[in-house]
């Protein structure tokens, strides 16, 4: 798993060599964040907790079925992406918890990832976005596909 601290800024996601090597779709998603203030001050943890269905990072997280670590005074718990997002702008983070870490699976050999979004202008909310990961077996047959769609009702 690729482990990323919740306070990692979006611009770091675009340039970190480990992210570029092991989860290039995350770097590509961060590159789609168009506004300089959000790119330089926004964090991966903040984006996930905000849970905007038009945002790029939650789409990547859900598509790759990542996990988050939540911390409270009582201890920590790990939540799978399928259980993290409850509904529009709502997550399973309890009032006394904070998100401390994001974990994403490392891209396997013979795999590829991509994210694309369509918006009226660069930096606008996506009208629709799609994320995909495709993996091939050693004999070049399809081994696995993960698809995610964001920004749609």
ABEGO torsion letter per residue (X at the ends): XBBBBAABBAAAAAABAAAAAABAAAAAAAAABABAAAAAABBAAAAAAAGBAABAAAAAAAAAGBBBBBBBAAEBBBBBAAAABABBGBBABBAABBBABBBBBBBBBGBBBBBBBBBABBGBBBABBBBBBBBBBAAGBBABBBBBBBGBX
